[in-house]
Amino acid sequence: MHELLEAFADDDEGLLGWQERALCAQTDPEAFFPEKGGSTREAKKVCLSCEVRAECLEYALQHDERFGIWGGLSERERRKLKKRAV
């Protein structure tokens, strides 16, 4: 959660906007930043029912977030998505 809050603080809107409605803000932050080789299942399950999943993913892609689960995708999945978009 601390990492998420820092990332949001870097955003011009701070904690305003879609971040306030994000389910991850009400969930164990460790799930969204698992150790290398750790499971992402719990975080992705939360993302599936989050109303701001698309905004979260867009934020991560625009800000080149390299760690954690954002918008239901892992770092590797976001890299693949960006490569396909090019």
ABEGO torsion letter per residue (X at the ends): XAAAAAAAAABAAEABEAAAABAAAABBAAAABBBBGBBAAAAAAAAAABAAAAAAAAAAAAAGBABEBBGGBBAAAAAAAAAAAX
